[in-house]
Structure formats: C-alpha cells, structure tokens
Amino acid sequence: MEWQDNDLSGGHGGVFDETLGKSMRWWSTETADGRLILRRSVLVNYSAMVVLVVGTPCMIYKSLPLMSPYISNYEAKDTMIMVMMLSILVIWAINVLRRRTVLSEDGITMRRLVFTERRPWTSVLSRFTLSTLDLTEPTSYSGIIERTRIAIENGDDDDAIRLPGCVIGMTWGRSEDRASAAVGDLQYYIVKRGWDISEDVALGEDPRLVEARERHKAGTLVRRNRLVFCTPVWRRIKEHLCNGGLFLIGLGVLFIVLSSQQLFFETAPVSGSDLTFAVSFLLLGPVTMAYPLYKIYGCFQRVVVDDRGIRAGRRSCVWPESRSGLFVAGDRIFVVYANGRHIALDGAGVAWGSFQRRQEQLVARCEAIWLWGVARGATRETGRYVTVSDEGMQKEREILERGIGLAVPRRGQSA
C-alpha cells in the first residue's frame, strides 16, 4: 500500500486509489478482504517481539533454580524478583502483539489480551472520541510525556471505550492533534468504503430486538413494591485500573506495608528520622489510593425504581411520560426527562455476554421497567417524545427504537 497526503483536512487519502491518510501511517494495515487493522506502531510491535523472544527463554532459565531443593532462601527471593520482572515484560509484549482493532463491513472488532468484543456500526459510527493522558506543562508543546488513545463513546460521553492498539503519543508533536487527524481519516475511510449505516438498517425493525422486547418477564416483577438493581460495571472498573489506578493502589499498599513493618514489626529501636518517614508513608498510602478507589466506587451504582420515580445513585427523576423515555444506547440504559436531560441507569445494566446479547437483555429490561410502572399506576403512555441534546446519542437511540418497533417522530416534528 502506498501512503500519501492528498492535502485534504486531516490528511485524508483517496480510498478508491488504495491510499490512506498520512496520519495513519505505520499503525494501520488494509487487508486483501477489505478489512482495516489498527494496532500499535511498527516500532512498538518490533520492540514487543524482541522482548518476547528474549524475555521468555530468560524467564524460564531463571525460574529453573527455584525447583532445586538446594537453593537458599536468599537466592530464592532474588530469583523470584527477577522472574517477576521478566514476566511483567513478557506479559506486556504479549498484550501489545494481541491488542488490535479491526474495521470491516460488519462493524468494529476490538481484540484485547483475553477477550474480543464486536460492535455494529449502528453503535459506533459518529461516536469516535479521544482519551488523552498529558503529563507535560500546560505551556509545553513538545508532547513528549503525552499519550492519546482513540476511543468510542459507549452511549454517552461519560463512558469512553478505548480502542485496542489505537495509541498515539510518546513521540514528537502533540499526540492529540495527530489523533484528531487520524479520527478524521477513519471517518472518511468508513464513508468511502460504504460502511456507514444504510437506510434499511436505520429505518427498519430488527427481528432479534423485537423478540427480545417480548421476553421482558414483567409478570414476575409486578408483585414487587419496588425494583432494585445493582450490577457493577466491570468493564469500567478494568479501565480505571489500567489507566493508572492499579499503579496508584499498588503504590499505596506498598507505602502502608513498609510503614507498618517499620512501626509495628521492627524489633530494633527506630530512630526519629525513620519514625518520621514511617508515619509519612502510613498517611501517604491511603491518600495515594483514594482517587482510584473513589472512581471504582462509582462503578457500583444502585438503581431504585418505585412509584415516585427512578433513582440512580444520587440522581433521580420522575417517571417518563412515554415508553420512549426509557432507551438503550451502547450497552447502557438511559431515562430521558424534562428538556432532554438524561440519566444513565448503569446499575440496571448487564455485565456478561456479547454486545448483541447485552443489548437484547437491556431492551427486555427497559420494557419490564416500563410495564411495572404502568401496572403500578406510576406512569402511562402519553405519546410524548423527548429528544436528547447529543446528536450522536439521539441517532443511535432512534435506530434502536425503530429496531424494536417503537414509533419515532421525524427530526423537527413534535411527537
């Protein structure tokens, strides 16, 4: 494939003459069957291969003495430390080589270290965003300690799923500017390939969603005085841990262990300076862990549905006046109220299964919640349709609503 810049905004390349934008050089590959593979740059991949080829035999060689009955405790500890360091490098290399995002006619496939997830274009198109980690000074332009990931919005802009292998940064130039150009190239490429949402898909019913809506099982819920959901958002917990949270928690635990050993288990007298450092570390440990633990705590949301309304965590709203007020976007449930404001009911989500399976279960859960409210006299169907302000979210919502057989008014037409 030949790479060139045709001077369009963002460096778009002409798709039909088999070129891609300059911003996607070195980290994207177009296959013969029409797929586009996005992964880490050639330099990073070669580095990972070297680490894997060299590190794996070294790790095996270093671990062999651990099976010997004649190894001393001191030698065993040193060997274990060395093996752990090598294993971290090997796991990093395997992770780099496995992680990739594949774009095709069917949608996006995200392959991670262990799991692979597939999402159709109806839940992805126009939802690209950026996730930037910037440790430079605000006035710095070099971007040496800066990394930007291309991500997709999962329902709303407060939940970004980073695309595996789509990492831009740690090189000269601002990574966010180059990532923005890459997103423009991706969207241009998708449209030129004809992978955007067809009119039949956007306006037609989806038999699997219609069937899922009928499997609501609301009859088993009507007898309850209220509905309570508390499903942890495990994927977001993993995102927080991988985005520096695991490092901060580990660092905090290390501080606490070191200070505790010095304060409570040291048999020799402790000097004043050592005591000061130990107390400082004991206080610094919880402070270091506070922020990531707070973010993880937010992933355990409690959703309560009763006659008075719907409460999700600390936010609440009255019952919507139409079935369309409860909708699915991404793999999340939302309730829209007032002038287009909405609340995510993440605690009422589904944790496991493929993306398609989760969406089907969420559609059924929306139907069950609505029928429960109607049966309890908390709401009734008025036909009022309230749109949300986010255009991409509203478009995804409309496609899914038409897919389950709900009537959606045309843009600009009042319900």
Number of C-alpha atoms within 10 A of each C-alpha: 10 9 15 16 16 15 11 11 12 22 20 25 25 18 15 10 9 11 18 27 26 20 26 24 15 14 20 21 16 16 10 7 7 11 15 20 18 23 24 22 18 13 11 15 18 14 15 22 17 13 18 21 13 13 22 16 12 15 19 13 11 15 17 10 15 15 9 10 7 8 12 10 9 8 12 16 12 10 19 15 12 15 19 13 13 22 18 11 18 22 17 16 22 16 17 21 21 18 21 23 24 21 20 18 15 13 19 22 19 21 18 18 15 8 8 13 14 17 16 16 21 22 25 20 21 17 20 22 17 18 17 16 14 17 12 13 10 7 6 10 11 15 19 17 16 20 20 23 22 23 21 23 23 19 24 19 14 9 14 20 20 20 24 24 26 22 22 24 21 15 13 12 14 21 25 22 13 19 26 18 19 23 19 19 23 21 17 18 22 20 13 13 14 10 17 18 15 11 9 8 14 18 16 15 18 18 12 13 23 19 14 20 21 14 16 22 14 19 11 10 15 18 11 11 12 15 16 16 16 19 18 21 19 15 13 17 20 13 16 17 18 11 13 12 22 17 15 21 21 15 17 21 19 15 21 21 16 15 24 16 12 19 17 8 9 10 9 7 10 13 8 9 8 14 15 13 14 22 16 14 21 21 15 18 22 18 13 19 19 16 14 19 18 10 15 20 12 14 19 17 20 19 23 19 19 19 17 14 15 21 18 21 17 8 11 16 17 17 23 25 19 17 23 25 22 24 21 27 27 23 21 22 23 20 23 24 20 12 10 14 14 18 18 22 25 24 23 25 24 23 15 10 11 13 16 17 15 18 23 23 21 24 28 22 25 24 23 22 21 25 22 26 22 16 15 17 10 18 21 17 12 11 13 15 21 19 25 18 12 12 12 20 22 15 19 22 24 22 23 27 26 19 20 21 16 15 14 16 13 9 7 6 8 10 13
